[in-house]
Amino acid sequence: MSDNLTPLASLSLTHVYYNPNDPLSHLCAFLALVPQALCVVYATLLWSTREAEVLLMFLGQLTCELINFILKRLIKEERPKHVIITGGKGYGMPSSHAQFAVFWAVALGLFLMVRHRPPRSHIKKGQMQKEKKEGEEGQEPALVDVPRRYKEGGLQAVNAHLEAYSHTPWSLAQRAVVSLAAGVVAVLVAWSRIYLGYHTPKQVLAGSAAGAVSAVAWFAVTYMMRETGLLAWALEFPVVRWLRIRDLVVEEDLCQAGWEKWEERRVLALGKSKNIKAN
């Protein structure tokens, strides 16, 4: 009777072989799940923000995966032999993990450093004037100034400073740091594929190159979509409007979306509450 049992298969999407006695190997196993985690991030951001830029980047990521699928079946280069013996599936050239991670890092960097142009500050005039009185003229609020603000005016001054800081978009330097951090994550993901033995260095380098080229090409495509008005035209489709897809994040911060509207509602509610108490 046991001969008739169908052998169980492993879901290779999340199945990673690693050395349990090697901490680095264990870390690499988690790094192998970064593409899946990024897909969850894409879906979450798309659902919560309805931003066209997020949708375009996700579509580019999926296109990059399709390119990897085609390249693997055209090149047909096997993975390292020991991985095939332990159960590694599919072709190895180019590395899909490296291509996925590098596309994400380059696309994010291009958005933050080239396309993203938020206003200089979201601080309201009253708040900015107050900050200028308490500090140097024209200086943007910064977290490093919190101790000085506390010495000058206590918790009330700190609260006003943090309120102003929360309305200040990322500077070019901050966006550069985030882009660099994304690049480091991509390098670690690519390196983990070599360390775990799933790919040769050549396969990982090829995947990284394909990811970088795909990201730059997709950025050019989306640039043309904006310049020619194709994106604006697509956003007028009834189904797109029904899904509330908008294109704001290029000139606004994600964290700022809806905040000013909430602040207006909050201030209005506080005003009504004070009027009721006064009467």
Short mmCIF file of the C-alpha atoms (twelve columns), coordinates in Angstrom:
data_MODEL
# 
_entry.id   MODEL 
# 
loop_
_atom_site.group_PDB 
_atom_site.id 
_atom_site.type_symbol 
_atom_site.label_atom_id 
_atom_site.label_alt_id 
_atom_site.label_comp_id 
_atom_site.label_asym_id 
_atom_site.label_seq_id 
_atom_site.Cartn_x 
_atom_site.Cartn_y 
_atom_site.Cartn_z 
_atom_site.pdbx_PDB_model_num 
ATOM 1   C CA . MET A 1   0.000   0.000  0.000   1 
ATOM 2   C CA . SER A 2   2.895   2.325  0.765   1 
ATOM 3   C CA . ASP A 3   4.086   1.915  -2.856  1 
ATOM 4   C CA . ASN A 4   0.998   3.786  -4.043  1 
ATOM 5   C CA . LEU A 5   1.729   6.906  -1.971  1 
ATOM 6   C CA . THR A 6   2.635   10.015 -3.959  1 
ATOM 7   C CA . PRO A 7   5.922   11.545 -2.743  1 
ATOM 8   C CA . LEU A 8   5.526   15.009 -1.267  1 
ATOM 9   C CA . ALA A 9   7.071   17.992 -3.029  1 
ATOM 10  C CA . SER A 10  8.585   21.152 -1.589  1 
ATOM 11  C CA . LEU A 11  7.361   24.657 -2.453  1 
ATOM 12  C CA . SER A 12  10.636  25.933 -3.902  1 
ATOM 13  C CA . LEU A 13  9.410   29.540 -3.745  1 
ATOM 14  C CA . THR A 14  10.301  29.697 -0.043  1 
ATOM 15  C CA . HIS A 15  12.400  26.535 0.366   1 
ATOM 16  C CA . VAL A 16  16.084  27.263 0.958   1 
ATOM 17  C CA . TYR A 17  18.881  24.781 1.708   1 
ATOM 18  C CA . TYR A 18  21.482  26.080 4.172   1 
ATOM 19  C CA . ASN A 19  24.035  24.835 6.702   1 
ATOM 20  C CA . PRO A 20  22.377  24.939 10.170  1 
ATOM 21  C CA . ASN A 21  25.810  25.002 11.846  1 
ATOM 22  C CA . ASP A 22  26.883  28.150 9.984   1 
ATOM 23  C CA . PRO A 23  25.373  31.466 11.186  1 
ATOM 24  C CA . LEU A 24  26.228  33.166 7.883   1 
ATOM 25  C CA . SER A 25  24.478  30.412 5.982   1 
ATOM 26  C CA . HIS A 26  21.426  30.923 8.198   1 
ATOM 27  C CA . LEU A 27  21.503  34.674 7.460   1 
ATOM 28  C CA . CYS A 28  21.782  33.965 3.731   1 
ATOM 29  C CA . ALA A 29  18.677  31.783 3.942   1 
ATOM 30  C CA . PHE A 30  16.719  34.792 5.196   1 
ATOM 31  C CA . LEU A 31  18.272  37.026 2.539   1 
ATOM 32  C CA . ALA A 32  16.925  34.587 -0.039  1 
ATOM 33  C CA . LEU A 33  13.416  35.628 1.054   1 
ATOM 34  C CA . VAL A 34  13.990  39.335 0.314   1 
ATOM 35  C CA . PRO A 35  12.272  39.193 -3.126  1 
ATOM 36  C CA . GLN A 36  9.142   37.689 -1.564  1 
ATOM 37  C CA . ALA A 37  9.218   40.325 1.175   1 
ATOM 38  C CA . LEU A 38  9.570   43.099 -1.418  1 
ATOM 39  C CA . CYS A 39  6.523   41.789 -3.281  1 
ATOM 40  C CA . VAL A 40  4.551   42.103 -0.044  1 
ATOM 41  C CA . VAL A 41  5.875   45.663 0.350   1 
ATOM 42  C CA . TYR A 42  4.866   46.513 -3.221  1 
ATOM 43  C CA . ALA A 43  1.351   45.157 -2.711  1 
ATOM 44  C CA . THR A 44  0.968   46.932 0.640   1 
ATOM 45  C CA . LEU A 45  2.158   50.292 -0.696  1 
ATOM 46  C CA . LEU A 46  0.013   49.964 -3.798  1 
ATOM 47  C CA . TRP A 47  -3.095  49.194 -1.753  1 
ATOM 48  C CA . SER A 48  -2.477  51.884 0.882   1 
ATOM 49  C CA . THR A 49  -1.278  54.734 -1.363  1 
ATOM 50  C CA . ARG A 50  -2.816  53.944 -4.780  1 
ATOM 51  C CA . GLU A 51  0.221   55.687 -6.278  1 
ATOM 52  C CA . ALA A 52  0.900   55.347 -10.003 1 
ATOM 53  C CA . GLU A 53  4.665   55.421 -9.377  1 
ATOM 54  C CA . VAL A 54  4.431   52.379 -7.082  1 
ATOM 55  C CA . LEU A 55  2.339   50.561 -9.688  1 
ATOM 56  C CA . LEU A 56  4.819   51.409 -12.445 1 
ATOM 57  C CA . MET A 57  7.770   50.226 -10.369 1 
ATOM 58  C CA . PHE A 58  5.978   46.967 -9.542  1 
ATOM 59  C CA . LEU A 59  5.123   46.409 -13.200 1 
ATOM 60  C CA . GLY A 60  8.783   47.012 -14.024 1 
ATOM 61  C CA . GLN A 61  9.806   44.483 -11.381 1 
ATOM 62  C CA . LEU A 62  7.462   41.875 -12.875 1 
ATOM 63  C CA . THR A 63  8.772   42.655 -16.367 1 
ATOM 64  C CA . CYS A 64  12.293  42.130 -15.050 1 
ATOM 65  C CA . GLU A 65  11.229  38.717 -13.722 1 
ATOM 66  C CA . LEU A 66  9.764   37.839 -17.129 1 
ATOM 67  C CA . ILE A 67  13.068  38.795 -18.774 1 
ATOM 68  C CA . ASN A 68  14.903  36.528 -16.325 1 
ATOM 69  C CA . PHE A 69  12.498  33.675 -17.119 1 
ATOM 70  C CA . ILE A 70  13.172  34.070 -20.842 1 
ATOM 71  C CA . LEU A 71  16.952  34.421 -20.460 1 
ATOM 72  C CA . LYS A 72  17.218  31.264 -18.368 1 
ATOM 73  C CA . ARG A 73  15.431  29.227 -21.014 1 
ATOM 74  C CA . LEU A 74  17.497  30.720 -23.814 1 
ATOM 75  C CA . ILE A 75  20.892  30.261 -22.113 1 
ATOM 76  C CA . LYS A 76  20.050  26.968 -20.337 1 
ATOM 77  C CA . GLU A 77  23.063  27.028 -18.028 1 
ATOM 78  C CA . GLU A 78  22.751  24.656 -15.075 1 
ATOM 79  C CA . ARG A 79  23.251  25.553 -11.446 1 
ATOM 80  C CA . PRO A 80  26.324  24.272 -9.539  1 
ATOM 81  C CA . LYS A 81  26.266  20.449 -9.442  1 
ATOM 82  C CA . HIS A 82  25.980  20.053 -5.658  1 
ATOM 83  C CA . VAL A 83  22.797  22.177 -5.657  1 
ATOM 84  C CA . ILE A 84  21.212  19.989 -8.326  1 
ATOM 85  C CA . ILE A 85  22.003  16.908 -6.215  1 
ATOM 86  C CA . THR A 86  20.374  18.407 -3.087  1 
ATOM 87  C CA . GLY A 87  17.267  19.413 -4.978  1 
ATOM 88  C CA . GLY A 88  17.919  22.815 -6.554  1 
ATOM 89  C CA . LYS A 89  15.535  23.349 -9.473  1 
ATOM 90  C CA . GLY A 90  15.709  25.311 -12.718 1 
ATOM 91  C CA . TYR A 91  18.495  26.895 -14.677 1 
ATOM 92  C CA . GLY A 92  21.046  29.137 -13.005 1 
ATOM 93  C CA . MET A 93  21.975  31.767 -15.598 1 
ATOM 94  C CA . PRO A 94  21.242  34.543 -14.764 1 
ATOM 95  C CA . SER A 95  20.465  34.575 -11.020 1 
ATOM 96  C CA . SER A 96  16.848  35.675 -10.557 1 
ATOM 97  C CA . HIS A 97  17.463  36.743 -6.934  1 
ATOM 98  C CA . ALA A 98  20.343  39.023 -7.945  1 
ATOM 99  C CA . GLN A 99  18.392  40.424 -10.877 1 
ATOM 100 C CA . PHE A 100 15.308  41.092 -8.730  1 
ATOM 101 C CA . ALA A 101 17.213  42.770 -5.895  1 
ATOM 102 C CA . VAL A 102 19.421  44.925 -8.143  1 
ATOM 103 C CA . PHE A 103 16.429  46.074 -10.209 1 
ATOM 104 C CA . TRP A 104 14.667  47.146 -7.001  1 
ATOM 105 C CA . ALA A 105 17.726  48.968 -5.639  1 
ATOM 106 C CA . VAL A 106 18.528  50.800 -8.887  1 
ATOM 107 C CA . ALA A 107 14.875  51.682 -9.569  1 
ATOM 108 C CA . LEU A 108 14.447  53.008 -6.025  1 
ATOM 109 C CA . GLY A 109 17.675  54.995 -6.286  1 
ATOM 110 C CA . LEU A 110 16.654  56.525 -9.612  1 
ATOM 111 C CA . PHE A 111 13.295  57.527 -8.185  1 
ATOM 112 C CA . LEU A 112 14.719  59.081 -5.007  1 
ATOM 113 C CA . MET A 113 17.700  60.816 -6.629  1 
ATOM 114 C CA . VAL A 114 16.309  61.812 -10.052 1 
ATOM 115 C CA . ARG A 115 12.519  61.751 -10.237 1 
ATOM 116 C CA . HIS A 116 11.409  62.589 -6.701  1 
ATOM 117 C CA . ARG A 117 11.148  66.357 -6.268  1 
ATOM 118 C CA . PRO A 118 9.234   67.124 -3.054  1 
ATOM 119 C CA . PRO A 119 8.617   70.723 -1.947  1 
ATOM 120 C CA . ARG A 120 11.367  72.218 0.205   1 
ATOM 121 C CA . SER A 121 9.214   72.081 3.327   1 
ATOM 122 C CA . HIS A 122 5.683   71.217 4.424   1 
ATOM 123 C CA . ILE A 123 6.010   73.435 7.507   1 
ATOM 124 C CA . LYS A 124 3.227   75.950 7.753   1 
ATOM 125 C CA . LYS A 125 4.173   79.633 7.805   1 
ATOM 126 C CA . GLY A 126 3.432   80.048 11.496  1 
ATOM 127 C CA . GLN A 127 5.550   77.043 12.417  1 
ATOM 128 C CA . MET A 128 8.427   78.154 10.175  1 
ATOM 129 C CA . GLN A 129 8.432   81.643 11.681  1 
ATOM 130 C CA . LYS A 130 8.466   80.162 15.164  1 
ATOM 131 C CA . GLU A 131 11.359  77.883 14.258  1 
ATOM 132 C CA . LYS A 132 13.296  80.804 12.796  1 
ATOM 133 C CA . LYS A 133 12.813  82.838 15.944  1 
ATOM 134 C CA . GLU A 134 14.103  79.960 18.057  1 
ATOM 135 C CA . GLY A 135 17.012  79.037 15.742  1 
ATOM 136 C CA . GLU A 136 19.109  80.220 12.853  1 
ATOM 137 C CA . GLU A 137 17.481  81.922 9.895   1 
ATOM 138 C CA . GLY A 138 16.429  79.476 7.173   1 
ATOM 139 C CA . GLN A 139 17.773  76.396 8.955   1 
ATOM 140 C CA . GLU A 140 15.729  73.247 8.443   1 
ATOM 141 C CA . PRO A 141 14.596  71.466 11.645  1 
ATOM 142 C CA . ALA A 142 16.798  68.481 12.507  1 
ATOM 143 C CA . LEU A 143 16.714  65.750 15.155  1 
ATOM 144 C CA . VAL A 144 20.211  66.675 16.317  1 
ATOM 145 C CA . ASP A 145 18.809  70.023 17.505  1 
ATOM 146 C CA . VAL A 146 16.365  68.414 19.956  1 
ATOM 147 C CA . PRO A 147 18.703  68.670 23.033  1 
ATOM 148 C CA . ARG A 148 19.330  72.359 22.292  1 
ATOM 149 C CA . ARG A 149 15.605  73.012 21.919  1 
ATOM 150 C CA . TYR A 150 14.963  71.294 25.255  1 
ATOM 151 C CA . LYS A 151 17.499  73.508 27.017  1 
ATOM 152 C CA . GLU A 152 15.997  76.627 25.438  1 
ATOM 153 C CA . GLY A 153 12.304  75.968 26.021  1 
ATOM 154 C CA . GLY A 154 11.664  72.580 27.631  1 
ATOM 155 C CA . LEU A 155 9.201   69.978 26.357  1 
ATOM 156 C CA . GLN A 156 6.995   72.561 24.665  1 
ATOM 157 C CA . ALA A 157 9.896   73.721 22.472  1 
ATOM 158 C CA . VAL A 158 10.867  70.103 21.715  1 
ATOM 159 C CA . ASN A 159 7.290   69.285 20.687  1 
ATOM 160 C CA . ALA A 160 7.148   72.296 18.352  1 
ATOM 161 C CA . HIS A 161 10.516  71.355 16.846  1 
ATOM 162 C CA . LEU A 162 9.506   67.727 16.270  1 
ATOM 163 C CA . GLU A 163 6.229   68.874 14.738  1 
ATOM 164 C CA . ALA A 164 8.174   71.050 12.306  1 
ATOM 165 C CA . TYR A 165 10.682  68.249 11.615  1 
ATOM 166 C CA . SER A 166 7.884   65.791 10.775  1 
ATOM 167 C CA . HIS A 167 6.759   68.165 8.012   1 
ATOM 168 C CA . THR A 168 10.201  68.403 6.448   1 
ATOM 169 C CA . PRO A 169 10.754  66.162 3.370   1 
ATOM 170 C CA . TRP A 170 13.911  64.108 3.014   1 
ATOM 171 C CA . SER A 171 16.915  66.092 1.895   1 
ATOM 172 C CA . LEU A 172 19.035  64.988 -1.066  1 
ATOM 173 C CA . ALA A 173 21.594  63.585 1.375   1 
ATOM 174 C CA . GLN A 174 18.950  61.538 3.194   1 
ATOM 175 C CA . ARG A 175 17.624  60.181 -0.085  1 
ATOM 176 C CA . ALA A 176 21.186  59.272 -1.063  1 
ATOM 177 C CA . VAL A 177 21.634  57.333 2.197   1 
ATOM 178 C CA . VAL A 178 18.404  55.385 1.595   1 
ATOM 179 C CA . SER A 179 19.469  54.631 -1.986  1 
ATOM 180 C CA . LEU A 180 22.864  53.432 -0.747  1 
ATOM 181 C CA . ALA A 181 21.189  51.233 1.881   1 
ATOM 182 C CA . ALA A 182 19.024  49.652 -0.829  1 
ATOM 183 C CA . GLY A 183 22.179  48.991 -2.842  1 
ATOM 184 C CA . VAL A 184 23.807  47.285 0.149   1 
ATOM 185 C CA . VAL A 185 20.750  45.037 0.578   1 
ATOM 186 C CA . ALA A 186 20.898  44.105 -3.117  1 
ATOM 187 C CA . VAL A 187 24.611  43.255 -2.854  1 
ATOM 188 C CA . LEU A 188 23.959  41.078 0.203   1 
ATOM 189 C CA . VAL A 189 21.143  39.217 -1.564  1 
ATOM 190 C CA . ALA A 190 23.371  38.613 -4.592  1 
ATOM 191 C CA . TRP A 191 26.287  37.493 -2.410  1 
ATOM 192 C CA . SER A 192 24.030  35.111 -0.461  1 
ATOM 193 C CA . ARG A 193 23.270  33.148 -3.636  1 
ATOM 194 C CA . ILE A 194 26.975  32.441 -4.094  1 
ATOM 195 C CA . TYR A 195 27.520  31.647 -0.417  1 
ATOM 196 C CA . LEU A 196 24.631  29.176 -0.355  1 
ATOM 197 C CA . GLY A 197 25.953  27.590 -3.549  1 
ATOM 198 C CA . TYR A 198 22.820  28.165 -5.613  1 
ATOM 199 C CA . HIS A 199 24.718  30.136 -8.262  1 
ATOM 200 C CA . THR A 200 28.224  30.672 -9.575  1 
ATOM 201 C CA . PRO A 201 29.765  34.182 -9.372  1 
ATOM 202 C CA . LYS A 202 29.291  34.519 -13.142 1 
ATOM 203 C CA . GLN A 203 25.565  33.774 -12.862 1 
ATOM 204 C CA . VAL A 204 25.143  36.321 -10.052 1 
ATOM 205 C CA . LEU A 205 27.085  39.011 -11.923 1 
ATOM 206 C CA . ALA A 206 24.979  38.380 -15.020 1 
ATOM 207 C CA . GLY A 207 21.792  38.654 -12.971 1 
ATOM 208 C CA . SER A 208 23.006  41.876 -11.339 1 
ATOM 209 C CA . ALA A 209 23.861  43.391 -14.730 1 
ATOM 210 C CA . ALA A 210 20.495  42.365 -16.172 1 
ATOM 211 C CA . GLY A 211 18.700  43.886 -13.181 1 
ATOM 212 C CA . ALA A 212 20.588  47.185 -13.440 1 
ATOM 213 C CA . VAL A 213 20.058  47.481 -17.208 1 
ATOM 214 C CA . SER A 214 16.365  46.589 -16.834 1 
ATOM 215 C CA . ALA A 215 15.900  49.250 -14.128 1 
ATOM 216 C CA . VAL A 216 17.529  51.982 -16.222 1 
ATOM 217 C CA . ALA A 217 15.537  50.941 -19.308 1 
ATOM 218 C CA . TRP A 218 12.276  50.894 -17.345 1 
ATOM 219 C CA . PHE A 219 13.058  54.321 -15.880 1 
ATOM 220 C CA . ALA A 220 13.488  55.609 -19.441 1 
ATOM 221 C CA . VAL A 221 10.182  54.025 -20.487 1 
ATOM 222 C CA . THR A 222 8.281   55.591 -17.572 1 
ATOM 223 C CA . TYR A 223 9.999   58.934 -18.264 1 
ATOM 224 C CA . MET A 224 8.654   58.848 -21.815 1 
ATOM 225 C CA . MET A 225 5.221   57.873 -20.515 1 
ATOM 226 C CA . ARG A 226 5.186   61.017 -18.386 1 
ATOM 227 C CA . GLU A 227 6.690   63.323 -21.013 1 
ATOM 228 C CA . THR A 228 4.330   62.215 -23.792 1 
ATOM 229 C CA . GLY A 229 1.242   62.400 -21.577 1 
ATOM 230 C CA . LEU A 230 0.611   58.658 -21.855 1 
ATOM 231 C CA . LEU A 231 0.509   58.237 -18.077 1 
ATOM 232 C CA . ALA A 232 -1.898  61.156 -17.655 1 
ATOM 233 C CA . TRP A 233 -4.085  59.647 -20.371 1 
ATOM 234 C CA . ALA A 234 -4.071  56.228 -18.664 1 
ATOM 235 C CA . LEU A 235 -5.029  57.787 -15.331 1 
ATOM 236 C CA . GLU A 236 -8.268  59.061 -16.917 1 
ATOM 237 C CA . PHE A 237 -9.572  55.539 -17.595 1 
ATOM 238 C CA . PRO A 238 -12.785 54.871 -15.612 1 
ATOM 239 C CA . VAL A 239 -11.398 51.694 -14.015 1 
ATOM 240 C CA . VAL A 240 -8.217  53.542 -12.978 1 
ATOM 241 C CA . ARG A 241 -10.252 56.356 -11.443 1 
ATOM 242 C CA . TRP A 242 -12.502 53.794 -9.744  1 
ATOM 243 C CA . LEU A 243 -9.386  52.267 -8.176  1 
ATOM 244 C CA . ARG A 244 -8.365  55.799 -7.048  1 
ATOM 245 C CA . ILE A 245 -4.933  55.588 -8.697  1 
ATOM 246 C CA . ARG A 246 -3.172  58.942 -8.392  1 
ATOM 247 C CA . ASP A 247 0.237   60.406 -9.255  1 
ATOM 248 C CA . LEU A 248 1.333   62.566 -6.319  1 
ATOM 249 C CA . VAL A 249 4.397   60.977 -4.751  1 
ATOM 250 C CA . VAL A 250 6.758   62.432 -7.355  1 
ATOM 251 C CA . GLU A 251 6.243   65.861 -5.799  1 
ATOM 252 C CA . GLU A 252 5.019   64.884 -2.325  1 
ATOM 253 C CA . ASP A 253 6.212   62.646 0.490   1 
ATOM 254 C CA . LEU A 254 4.383   59.371 1.042   1 
ATOM 255 C CA . CYS A 255 4.108   60.171 4.750   1 
ATOM 256 C CA . GLN A 256 2.597   63.567 3.891   1 
ATOM 257 C CA . ALA A 257 -0.265  62.137 1.837   1 
ATOM 258 C CA . GLY A 258 -3.506  63.041 3.583   1 
ATOM 259 C CA . TRP A 259 -1.732  64.536 6.622   1 
ATOM 260 C CA . GLU A 260 -2.667  68.153 5.924   1 
ATOM 261 C CA . LYS A 261 -6.298  67.176 5.382   1 
ATOM 262 C CA . TRP A 262 -6.235  65.322 8.724   1 
ATOM 263 C CA . GLU A 263 -4.646  68.340 10.448  1 
ATOM 264 C CA . GLU A 264 -7.368  70.644 9.110   1 
ATOM 265 C CA . ARG A 265 -10.048 68.255 10.361  1 
ATOM 266 C CA . ARG A 266 -8.329  67.930 13.758  1 
ATOM 267 C CA . VAL A 267 -7.971  71.687 14.230  1 
ATOM 268 C CA . LEU A 268 -11.597 72.210 13.186  1 
ATOM 269 C CA . ALA A 269 -12.751 69.567 15.701  1 
ATOM 270 C CA . LEU A 270 -10.688 71.184 18.479  1 
ATOM 271 C CA . GLY A 271 -12.179 74.570 17.635  1 
ATOM 272 C CA . LYS A 272 -15.720 73.204 17.809  1 
ATOM 273 C CA . SER A 273 -14.942 71.530 21.133  1 
ATOM 274 C CA . LYS A 274 -13.639 74.791 22.605  1 
ATOM 275 C CA . ASN A 275 -16.727 76.682 21.365  1 
ATOM 276 C CA . ILE A 276 -19.035 74.133 22.966  1 
ATOM 277 C CA . LYS A 277 -17.204 74.412 26.303  1 
ATOM 278 C CA . ALA A 278 -17.245 78.208 26.108  1 
ATOM 279 C CA . ASN A 279 -21.024 78.220 25.581  1 
# 
